[in-house]
Amino acid sequence: MQTDSDFIEGFLGGNKFVLKKIYDNSFPSVKNFILSRSGSQKDAEDVFQNALLLLFVKLKKEKVKIQSFDNYLFIVCRNLWRREKAKNRVTNVDNITLISEDLDLAGFYVEENQWELYNEKFKQLSEQCKEIIKLVFKKVPYAEIVKQFDYASQTVARQRVFKCKKRLIQLIKNDQRYSRLKS
């Protein structure tokens, strides 16, 4: 596949090949996510379309740098689906939770900025820490991490995971944007 910057340019330019690749690569995981959380095929299609639209506007307006287009798109879809579920949640038979559209968009904006800060700081980690954190997020067992990095034991792997997470948290907290995004 092309580089992410070429891919994004193709997406913004409406390249049919790139759009087909986006659907082929990203839609199945979004659909599975939504179907596993009480959604329908139609819900998945709507969320995916809305996410593409939001992503298109954001990329056109703000020139955001994205490390992984597929992952970023999935996060946008996940956040949209969670908001959609929160809007439709019934708290009891007579009451429906109402969420202001303005608050919804503001929350989305904050989450996107948090995600961008995380990605920026994640890129500053060593390659080994990046790989370790990716494996932890994928819930790879420590035994596999020990094998992959040739550590002496699972204790060493846990310590390395802890140090990598701690380094990432320090990088994020030391950024001026952190205090604004925290609340």
N, C-alpha and C positions, 0 to 999 in steps of 0.2 A: 504494500500500500504506500501511498505518498506520504510525505512528511505532514505533520499536523498543520503547519502554516499553509502548505499547498492545499491541503484538505479543506481548511477553513476558507481559503480564497474561493475554492470551488463551490463550497456551500453558499457563501455570500453572493457568488456570481450565478447561482442557480444551475450549475453543471449537473446534468441528468445522471451521469455516471456516479458522481459524488453523492447525490441525493439517494440513489438506489443503494449505494454502499452504506449510507447512514441507516436506511431502513433495514437492510439485510443484517447489519452488524449490531445495531442498538435496539431495534424494536422488540425482538424476541425476549430480551432480558427485562425490558420495561413491561411487556405484556405479562410475563411470568410473575413479576413483582406485584402487579396490580391484581391479577387473577388470584394470587395467593392471599390477597388482603381484601377479599369480598368484592372485587371489582369485576367488570365484564369486559369482553373484547371491545365494545364500543367505548367504555371508559378509558381503556388503554389507548385506543386510537385518538380520542379527544385529548388526553393528557400529553401524548407524544406530539401531536400537532401544536398544542399550546406551548409546549417546551421548545419546539423548534422555532416558533414565532418569537418567543421571549429571547431565546439565544441569538436569533438573527438580529433583533433590535439592539440587544446589548452589544454584540460584536460590531455592529455598524456605528453605534453611538460612542462607545467607550474604548474601542481597540484593546480589549482584554486579551491578555496572553494566557492561553490554555495549554496545560501540560498534556492532557489526554482528552481529546474531544469526546470520545465515547463515554468516559467516566464522568465528565462534566455534564454531558447531556443526561446521563442516568440520574445524577444528583438533582438536576433541575426537575426531571420527571418525578422522582421520589418526593421532593418537596411539594410540588404541585398536587400530587395525589394525597399527601398527608393533609394539606390545607383543604382539599376538596372533601375528604372524609370528616375533618373537623367542622366544616360548614354544615354538613348534613347530619351530624351526630344528634340524636334525639336524647335529651337528658331525662325526660320522663314523657308520659303519654301526651301531655298538653304543651310542653315547652320544647322549642327547637333552639339550639345554640345559634345565635346570629353573630356574624363577624363582619365588621365594617370592611368594605372593599379597599378603602385607603389604608387601614391597618394591615390588611392582607398584603398589599403591595409594599408597604414599608417593611414588613417582616421579611418579605422575599428579598428586598434590597439589602437588608442587614445580613441575611444568611449568605447571599452571594458575596458580599464583601468579606465575611468571615471565611468563606471558602477560598477566596482569592488570597487572603492573608496566609491561611494554612498552606496553600500550594506554593506561594512565594517562599515561605520559610522551609517547607519540605525540600525544595530544590537546593537549599543551602546545606543540607545534611550530606555526610559522606555517602558514597554509593552503597557501601555495606549497610549503613543505617537505613537508607531508603528501602533497600531490599528486605531488611528485617521487618520494618514497619509494615510494608506491603503484605508480607507473609502473615503477620499478626492480624491484620485486618481481614485477611482471607481465612482466619482461624486455623492456620496450619499448625499441627501439633508441634510442641517443642522438640520432640524426638526427630522430626523432619528437619527442623532448623539446625539441630546439632549435626545431622548428616550433611546438610547442604553447605554449612560454613566450617565443618570439621572442628567443632568445639569439643572440649573434653567431656562435658556432661550437660544435662539439662539445666543444672544450676547456673553454669556459665552462660548458657543461652538466655535464661531468664534475666541474669544480670545485664547482659548486653542489650536485651529488649528494654529493660528499665532505663539504662543509660541513654539509649537512642530516643526514647519517649521524653525523658527529662530534657535532653538537648533541644528537641523540637519545641517543647513547652517553653523553655527559656527563650528561644529565639522569638517565639510569638509574643510572650509577655514583655520582652524588651522593646518591641515595636510600639511607636507612639499611637498607632491606630487601635491597639488592643483595648485600651481603657474606654475608647469611644464605642467599640463594638461589643464590649463585654455586657453592657446593660441594655 
